[in-house]
Structures are given as structure tokens and as C-alpha cells.
Amino acid sequence: MNTTLVTLSICTYLASTLLIARDTHLNRRKRTPLYLAWTAVCAHTLYTTIAFQQNASFNFSFISTASLISLIVALLLLIATITKPVEKLGLVIFPIAAIMLALELNLPEKPRLLHTHNWQMSVHILTSIIAFSLLNIAALQAILLAIQDQQLKSHPPKRFIQSLPSLQTMESLLFQMLGTGLFFLTISLVSGFIFIEDLFAQHLAHKTILSIIAWIIFSCLLIGRLRYGWRGKTAVRWTLTGFILLLLAYFGSKLVLEIILNR
């Protein structure tokens, strides 16, 4: 059952990616790639749900966490495509989700289960994952924006760039994602300070400090956008800097402890 779900999810993730690439090359928008992506996300979700039921908890080991976050990123992207022309981000997000899912099935890790089921901890964890996922999409959007800005200066720009929405629309989408991601990051930090006894304990200090710095960077960027009209390269640099800090906060210690030191 698990192998079938994983195979279905990986195949439809990759099929969706190929169709998005084809539609981009032909400069057209079709819904079929999104239908395939929804199938992939549903199968990925069902697999994750079965794993949760078997363990009576989420497995927060490195690869399992990466797979869960890739699932949420893919889901949030699909929800965004209902009202926003952001499906081309699937060219990066869907293959990553497929890879993470394949690794989760084929490279079993020592389970690292969270047995704290109170609603306070659930709020903290859920908002943390949603914040990271949204800001992940924002970082990819920033990279795409930087490429678009550079390509528009060439004559003529490549077909992929021509198929994107206008630069102004892309910037608007970036700041909408940043604003939503910052909202959930704020809830995550506040809930952590309220519900976790020692947020600066040795095993949490780096995550807390880096997350706070990232929160300051994203907040300053949004304030700069509102007050001074920051855009373009400034927005891209600040977005990527903030996301890299969050990436280190969420996965830095996990990578070192679980993969390198095997603890």
C-alpha cells in the first residue's frame, strides 16, 4: 500500500513537472498539470497519514521532516494557483517533493517521534511548518523575480520569461507571500515563548535566535516596502537572506546531528 502510494505520488509529481515545462515552452496555460499535481499531493498526504497512524505521531527525523515540508509547500502552491499565476514554481517544488518522498521510503531513519499532543505545542509546530513552507515559496519566487529582471534587460528575453506575469505582478505576489509567511512565523515565535519552558535551552537556542533574526529581516523588508517602496534586487536579497537563516534554524542542527554525527 505504502509503495503504491509513493509510486503514484512520485510519478504524478514528475508528470506534472514535465507538462508545466512543455506548456511553458509552448507559452500556454493548461489545467492538466495542476490536476496531476493535486493527485500527487493527495497520495503524498495519504502516505503521510498512514505513517502517522502507524507511529501514533509524526516522525520528525531529518528526511521525514523534509518530506512533510515539501508536501505542505506543494499543497500551498496548488492553493495559490487557484487565484495567482504561480504554477511555474512547480518546476522546482514538485521534483523536490518527489525526491524527498522517494528518500523517505527508501532511506528509513531512526524514528524521532513527538509524543506531546497538547494543543499549545501543536499550534507552535503547525505554524512553524506553515511559515517555513510559505517563506520557501517566497524565496523561490524571489529567485524567479531576479531571473526575470535580468532577462528582461536582454533582447529578446527567453520564452520562459515571456510566459511569466509582468514584473510588477511578480513583485506583488512575492510580498503577499512574505506577508502571509511572516504572519505565521510571528504566531510560531509567540507561541514558542508562551508554551515552551526554555526556548533558549542548548538544543533550541540556535533555532530561536536565527528565527528571530529572520523575523526581523522579513519585518524590515515589509516595512521598507510600505514606507520606501523597496523592490527589485533589494527585495530579492532580503528575502533570500531571511530564508537562508530560517533554513539553518529548521534544518541546520538536524543535518549535523542526525546525518553527519548519526545521533
KEKOLDREN-925269 format. One record per residue: residue in three letters; x, y, z of N, C-alpha, C in turn. Coordinates in steps of 0.05 Angstrom, whole numbers, padded with zeros to 5 digits, always signed. Layout:
BEGIN
ALAXYZXYZXYZ...
//
This chain:
BEGIN
MET+00017-00024+00000+00000+00000+00000+00017+00025+00000ASN+00037+00026+00019+00054+00050+00020+00070+00053-00005THR+00081+00031-00016+00097+00033-00040+00080+00042-00064THR+00056+00033-00065+00038+00041-00087+00032+00071-00085LEU+00026+00081-00061+00020+00110-00058+00045+00126-00065VAL+00068+00118-00056+00092+00133-00062+00098+00133-00092THR+00095+00110-00104+00099+00109-00133+00080+00127-00149LEU+00054+00126-00141+00034+00143-00153+00041+00172-00150SER+00048+00180-00125+00055+00208-00119+00079+00217-00135ILE+00100+00201-00135+00125+00209-00149+00120+00212-00179CYS+00106+00192-00190+00100+00193-00220+00084+00217-00227THR+00063+00224-00211+00046+00247-00218+00060+00273-00212TYR+00077+00274-00192+00094+00298-00188+00111+00304-00212LEU+00124+00283-00222+00143+00286-00244+00128+00291-00270ALA+00105+00278-00274+00089+00283-00298+00079+00312-00299SER+00070+00322-00276+00062+00350-00274+00084+00369-00281THR+00108+00363-00271+00132+00379-00277+00137+00380-00307LEU+00136+00357-00320+00142+00356-00348+00121+00371-00365LEU+00096+00369-00356+00075+00383-00371+00076+00413-00367ILE+00084+00422-00343+00088+00450-00338+00111+00461-00356ALA+00132+00445-00357+00155+00453-00374+00146+00454-00404ARG+00130+00435-00413+00121+00435-00440+00103+00459-00446ASP+00084+00464-00427+00066+00487-00431+00081+00513-00430THR+00102+00515-00414+00118+00539-00413+00132+00543-00440HIS+00143+00522-00451+00157+00523-00477+00137+00532-00499LEU+00113+00522-00497+00092+00529-00518+00077+00555-00511ASN+00084+00567-00488+00072+00593-00480+00042+00590-00477ARG+00033+00571-00462+00004+00567-00457+00000+00558-00429ARG-00025+00560-00419-00033+00551-00392-00054+00530-00395LYS-00048+00507-00384-00067+00484-00383-00071+00476-00354ARG-00095+00464-00349-00101+00456-00322-00091+00427-00316THR-00085+00412-00337-00078+00384-00332-00054+00380-00313PRO-00032+00396-00316-00010+00393-00297-00019+00397-00268LEU-00037+00415-00264-00047+00420-00236-00064+00397-00226TYR-00080+00385-00243-00095+00362-00235-00077+00339-00227LEU-00055+00335-00242-00036+00314-00235-00022+00321-00209ALA-00016+00346-00205-00003+00355-00180-00021+00350-00156TRP-00047+00356-00160-00066+00351-00138-00067+00321-00131THR-00066+00304-00152-00065+00275-00147-00040+00267-00131ALA-00018+00279-00139+00008+00273-00125+00006+00282-00096VAL-00005+00305-00091-00007+00315-00063-00026+00298-00047CYS-00048+00290-00059-00067+00273-00044-00054+00246-00037ALA-00040+00234-00056-00026+00208-00050-00004+00212-00029HIS+00011+00234-00031+00032+00240-00011+00019+00244+00016THR-00003+00258+00017-00017+00263+00043-00027+00237+00055LEU-00038+00219+00038-00048+00194+00048-00025+00177+00059TYR-00003+00177+00046+00021+00162+00055+00030+00173+00082THR+00031+00200+00085+00039+00212+00110+00020+00206+00132THR-00006+00206+00126-00027+00199+00146-00024+00171+00156ILE-00019+00152+00138-00015+00124+00146+00009+00121+00164ALA+00031+00135+00157+00055+00134+00173+00050+00146+00201PHE+00034+00167+00202+00026+00180+00227+00010+00160+00244GLN-00009+00146+00232-00025+00127+00247-00008+00104+00257GLN+00011+00095+00241+00027+00072+00250+00045+00079+00273ASN+00055+00104+00274+00073+00113+00295+00058+00127+00318ALA+00032+00133+00314+00016+00148+00333+00029+00176+00338SER+00044+00185+00318+00056+00212+00319+00071+00217+00293PHE+00078+00242+00288+00094+00249+00265+00123+00241+00271ASN+00137+00231+00250+00165+00225+00253+00181+00250+00244PHE+00195+00263+00263+00209+00288+00258+00238+00284+00253SER+00246+00260+00242+00273+00256+00233+00278+00274+00209PHE+00304+00276+00201+00311+00296+00180+00296+00293+00154ILE+00297+00268+00143+00285+00264+00116+00255+00265+00118SER+00243+00254+00139+00214+00254+00142+00204+00283+00145THR+00218+00299+00160+00210+00327+00163+00212+00341+00136ALA+00234+00336+00121+00237+00349+00095+00214+00340+00076SER+00206+00315+00078+00185+00305+00061+00158+00318+00069LEU+00153+00321+00095+00129+00334+00104+00128+00363+00095ILE+00150+00377+00098+00150+00405+00090+00147+00408+00059SER+00160+00390+00044+00156+00391+00015+00127+00386+00007LEU+00113+00369+00022+00085+00364+00017+00069+00390+00022ILE+00074+00403+00045+00059+00427+00051+00065+00450+00031VAL+00091+00452+00023+00098+00472+00003+00083+00467-00023ALA+00082+00442-00032+00067+00435-00056+00037+00441-00053LEU+00026+00435-00030-00002+00440-00025-00008+00470-00025LEU+00008+00485-00012+00004+00514-00011+00007+00527-00039LEU+00026+00516-00054+00029+00526-00082+00004+00521-00098LEU-00007+00497-00096-00031+00490-00111-00055+00507-00102ILE-00057+00513-00077-00078+00530-00067-00074+00558-00079ALA-00049+00567-00080-00044+00594-00091-00050+00596-00120THR-00047+00574-00135-00053+00574-00164-00082+00579-00170ILE-00099+00575-00151-00128+00580-00155-00133+00609-00162THR-00118+00627-00150-00123+00656-00155-00098+00670-00166LYS-00075+00657-00166-00050+00670-00175-00035+00654-00195PRO-00022+00667-00215-00008+00652-00236+00020+00643-00227VAL+00022+00625-00208+00047+00617-00196+00054+00588-00202GLU+00039+00575-00220+00043+00547-00225+00071+00540-00234LYS+00085+00559-00246+00112+00552-00257+00132+00547-00234LEU+00126+00555-00210+00143+00547-00187+00143+00517-00183GLY+00123+00504-00194+00122+00475-00192+00145+00461-00206LEU+00158+00475-00225+00181+00464-00238+00204+00458-00218VAL+00204+00472-00196+00224+00467-00175+00212+00451-00152ILE+00188+00459-00144+00176+00447-00120+00167+00418-00123PHE+00155+00411-00145+00144+00384-00149+00167+00363-00151PRO+00189+00368-00166+00210+00348-00166+00223+00345-00138ILE+00226+00367-00123+00237+00364-00096+00219+00347-00079ALA+00193+00352-00080+00174+00335-00065+00176+00306-00072ALA+00179+00300-00098+00182+00273-00107+00208+00260-00096ILE+00230+00276-00097+00255+00265-00086+00254+00260-00056MET+00242+00279-00041+00240+00275-00012+00223+00251-00005LEU+00202+00247-00020+00184+00224-00015+00199+00198-00021ALA+00214+00198-00043+00229+00174-00050+00250+00168-00029LEU+00264+00188-00019+00284+00184+00002+00271+00174+00027GLU+00247+00185+00034+00234+00176+00059+00227+00147+00058LEU+00219+00137+00035+00211+00109+00032+00236+00091+00032ASN+00257+00099+00018+00280+00082+00012+00303+00085+00032LEU+00303+00106+00047+00324+00110+00067+00312+00113+00095PRO+00302+00091+00106+00289+00093+00132+00308+00102+00154GLU+00299+00120+00171+00315+00132+00192+00304+00123+00219LYS+00320+00127+00239+00311+00122+00266+00288+00141+00273PRO+00265+00131+00280+00242+00149+00285+00248+00169+00307ARG+00240+00194+00303+00243+00214+00323+00215+00226+00327LEU+00200+00213+00345+00172+00219+00348+00167+00241+00369LEU+00146+00256+00365+00138+00276+00384+00113+00267+00398HIS+00115+00261+00423+00092+00250+00438+00077+00271+00454THR+00083+00296+00449+00069+00318+00462+00045+00325+00445HIS+00021+00319+00454-00002+00323+00437-00020+00346+00447ASN-00011+00362+00465-00028+00384+00474-00030+00405+00452TRP-00052+00420+00453-00058+00438+00431-00037+00461+00430GLN-00025+00468+00452-00006+00490+00451+00019+00483+00434MET+00030+00459+00439+00052+00450+00423+00044+00445+00394SER+00020+00436+00389+00010+00431+00362+00009+00458+00347VAL-00001+00479+00360-00002+00505+00347+00026+00515+00340HIS+00045+00512+00358+00072+00521+00353+00084+00506+00329ILE+00082+00479+00329+00094+00463+00307+00080+00469+00281LEU+00054+00469+00281+00039+00473+00256+00045+00501+00244THR+00045+00522+00260+00051+00548+00249+00080+00551+00240SER+00098+00537+00254+00126+00537+00245+00129+00525+00218ILE+00116+00502+00213+00118+00488+00188+00105+00505+00165ILE+00082+00516+00171+00068+00532+00151+00084+00557+00144ALA+00096+00570+00164+00112+00594+00160+00136+00587+00142PHE+00150+00565+00149+00173+00558+00133+00165+00551+00104SER+00143+00537+00101+00133+00530+00075+00126+00554+00058LEU+00112+00573+00069+00105+00597+00055+00130+00614+00047LEU+00148+00616+00066+00172+00632+00060+00191+00617+00041ASN+00188+00591+00040+00202+00575+00020+00192+00583-00008ILE+00166+00584-00011+00154+00592-00037+00163+00621-00043ALA+00163+00638-00023+00171+00666-00028+00200+00667-00037ALA+00218+00651-00026+00246+00650-00034+00248+00642-00063LEU+00233+00621-00071+00233+00612-00099+00222+00634-00117GLN+00202+00648-00108+00190+00670-00123+00211+00692-00127ALA+00227+00697-00106+00247+00718-00107+00269+00711-00127ILE+00277+00685-00128+00296+00676-00148+00286+00680-00176LEU+00260+00672-00180+00248+00675-00206+00246+00704-00214LEU+00240+00721-00194+00239+00750-00199+00266+00761-00208ALA+00287+00752-00195+00314+00761-00202+00321+00753-00230ILE+00314+00728-00237+00320+00718-00265+00304+00734-00285GLN+00278+00739-00279+00261+00754-00297+00272+00782-00301ASP+00280+00795-00279+00291+00823-00281+00316+00823-00299GLN+00333+00803-00295+00357+00803-00312+00351+00797-00341GLN+00333+00778-00346+00327+00770-00373+00312+00792-00389LEU+00296+00808-00375+00281+00829-00388+00300+00851-00399LYS+00324+00851-00388+00344+00870-00398+00358+00860-00424SER+00354+00834-00430+00365+00824-00455+00345+00826-00477HIS+00353+00825-00501+00335+00828-00524+00340+00806-00545PRO+00319+00789-00549+00294+00788-00534+00298+00770-00510PRO+00280+00771-00490+00282+00753-00467+00274+00725-00476LYS+00282+00705-00460+00277+00677-00467+00247+00671-00464ARG+00238+00649-00477+00210+00642-00478+00198+00639-00450PHE+00214+00626-00432+00205+00621-00405+00198+00648-00391ILE+00214+00668-00394+00210+00694-00382+00186+00707-00394GLN+00182+00704-00420+00159+00716-00434+00133+00704-00424SER+00134+00680-00414+00109+00666-00406+00101+00675-00377LEU+00119+00689-00363+00113+00697-00336+00095+00722-00335PRO+00081+00726-00313+00066+00751-00310+00085+00775-00310SER+00075+00799-00310+00091+00823-00311+00109+00825-00285LEU+00130+00840-00287+00148+00843-00265+00134+00855-00240GLN+00116+00874-00245+00100+00885-00223+00083+00865-00210THR+00070+00847-00225+00053+00826-00214+00070+00806-00198MET+00093+00800-00208+00111+00781-00194+00120+00792-00168GLU+00126+00818-00167+00134+00831-00142+00111+00832-00122SER+00087+00837-00132+00064+00838-00115+00059+00811-00103LEU+00061+00789-00119+00058+00762-00108+00079+00756-00087LEU+00104+00765-00092+00125+00760-00073+00119+00771-00045PHE+00110+00796-00045+00104+00809-00019+00079+00798-00006GLN+00060+00789-00022+00037+00775-00010+00045+00750+00005MET+00063+00734-00008+00073+00710+00005+00090+00716+00030LEU+00106+00737+00028+00122+00745+00051+00105+00754+00074GLY+00084+00769+00068+00067+00779+00089+00052+00756+00103THR+00043+00736+00088+00029+00713+00099+00048+00696+00115GLY+00072+00692+00104+00092+00676+00118+00101+00688+00144LEU+00104+00715+00143+00112+00729+00168+00090+00727+00189PHE+00065+00728+00181+00043+00725+00200+00045+00698+00215PHE+00049+00677+00200+00051+00650+00214+00077+00648+00229LEU+00099+00660+00220+00124+00659+00235+00121+00674+00261THR+00106+00696+00261+00101+00711+00286+00085+00694+00306ILE+00065+00681+00296+00049+00663+00314+00067+00641+00325SER+00084+00630+00308+00102+00609+00317+00121+00618+00339LEU+00133+00641+00336+00151+00652+00356+00137+00659+00382VAL+00114+00672+00379+00098+00679+00403+00090+00655+00418SER+00079+00635+00404+00070+00610+00417+00094+00595+00430GLY+00117+00597+00417+00141+00584+00429+00149+00597+00455PHE+00149+00624+00456+00156+00638+00480+00136+00633+00503ILE+00110+00630+00495+00090+00626+00515+00089+00597+00526PHE+00091+00578+00507+00085+00550+00514+00110+00532+00519ILE+00133+00541+00510+00157+00525+00514+00172+00536+00538GLU+00179+00520+00557+00190+00529+00582+00216+00545+00578ASP+00235+00534+00563+00261+00547+00559+00267+00547+00530LEU+00259+00568+00516+00263+00570+00487+00292+00574+00480PHE+00308+00582+00500+00337+00586+00495+00354+00564+00507ALA+00342+00541+00511+00357+00518+00520+00378+00511+00499GLN+00398+00495+00507+00421+00490+00489+00412+00479+00462HIS+00393+00461+00462+00385+00448+00436+00366+00465+00420LEU+00356+00487+00432+00337+00505+00418+00348+00533+00413ALA+00370+00540+00426+00380+00567+00425+00385+00577+00396HIS+00400+00560+00381+00407+00569+00354+00381+00573+00337LYS+00362+00554+00340+00337+00557+00324+00322+00582+00332THR+00321+00587+00358+00306+00611+00367+00319+00637+00357ILE+00345+00639+00360+00360+00663+00353+00358+00668+00323LEU+00363+00647+00307+00362+00650+00278+00334+00657+00268SER+00314+00645+00281+00286+00651+00273+00279+00680+00279ILE+00288+00690+00302+00283+00717+00310+00296+00737+00290ILE+00322+00731+00283+00336+00748+00264+00321+00747+00237ALA+00312+00724+00228+00297+00721+00203+00271+00738+00205TRP+00258+00736+00228+00233+00752+00232+00239+00782+00229ILE+00261+00791+00241+00268+00819+00239+00274+00827+00210ILE+00288+00810+00195+00294+00816+00167+00269+00818+00150PHE+00251+00798+00153+00226+00799+00137+00209+00823+00145SER+00208+00829+00171+00192+00852+00180+00203+00878+00169CYS+00230+00881+00170+00242+00905+00159+00237+00908+00129LEU+00238+00885+00115+00233+00886+00086+00204+00895+00080LEU+00185+00885+00095+00157+00893+00090+00153+00923+00098ILE+00165+00931+00119+00163+00960+00127+00177+00977+00106GLY+00200+00968+00096+00214+00983+00075+00197+00984+00049ARG+00183+00963+00044+00165+00963+00020+00143+00983+00023LEU+00131+00985+00047+00108+01003+00052+00117+01032+00053ARG+00140+01037+00067+00148+01065+00071+00166+01076+00049TYR+00183+01059+00038+00203+01069+00019+00201+01056-00008GLY+00182+01039-00012+00178+01027-00038+00200+01008-00047TRP+00212+00994-00028+00234+00975-00035+00223+00954-00054ARG+00240+00947-00073+00232+00927-00093+00257+00916-00107GLY+00253+00901-00128+00275+00891-00144+00296+00876-00128LYS+00322+00883-00133+00344+00868-00122+00344+00870-00091THR+00335+00893-00080+00334+00895-00051+00315+00875-00039ALA+00291+00872-00051+00272+00852-00041+00283+00824-00044VAL+00296+00818-00066+00307+00792-00071+00328+00785-00050ARG+00347+00804-00046+00369+00799-00026+00358+00794+00002TRP+00340+00812+00011+00329+00809+00038+00313+00783+00041THR+00298+00776+00021+00282+00752+00022+00299+00727+00024LEU+00320+00726+00008+00337+00702+00008+00354+00701+00033THR+00362+00724+00043+00377+00724+00069+00360+00713+00091GLY+00336+00723+00093+00318+00714+00114+00311+00685+00112PHE+00307+00675+00088+00301+00647+00084+00324+00629+00091ILE+00348+00637+00083+00372+00621+00090+00375+00618+00120LEU+00370+00640+00134+00371+00638+00164+00350+00619+00175LEU+00326+00620+00163+00306+00601+00172+00313+00572+00165LEU+00325+00568+00142+00334+00542+00133+00354+00531+00153LEU+00373+00547+00161+00393+00539+00181+00380+00533+00208ALA+00360+00550+00215+00346+00546+00241+00330+00520+00241TYR+00317+00513+00219+00300+00490+00219+00315+00464+00214PHE+00336+00465+00196+00349+00440+00188+00378+00439+00195GLY+00390+00461+00204+00419+00461+00210+00427+00440+00230SER+00415+00441+00253+00423+00421+00274+00414+00393+00267LYS+00391+00390+00254+00382+00364+00246+00402+00351+00227LEU+00412+00366+00208+00431+00355+00189+00457+00346+00203VAL+00467+00363+00221+00492+00356+00235+00488+00332+00253LEU+00467+00333+00270+00464+00312+00290+00455+00285+00278GLU+00436+00286+00260+00424+00261+00250+00439+00249+00227ILE+00449+00266+00208+00461+00255+00184+00492+00253+00187ILE+00504+00275+00198+00533+00275+00199+00543+00260+00224LEU+00532+00266+00248+00541+00254+00273+00525+00228+00279ASN+00503+00224+00265+00487+00200+00268+00477+00196+00297ARG+00467+00218+00309+00457+00217+00336+00427+00216+00337
//
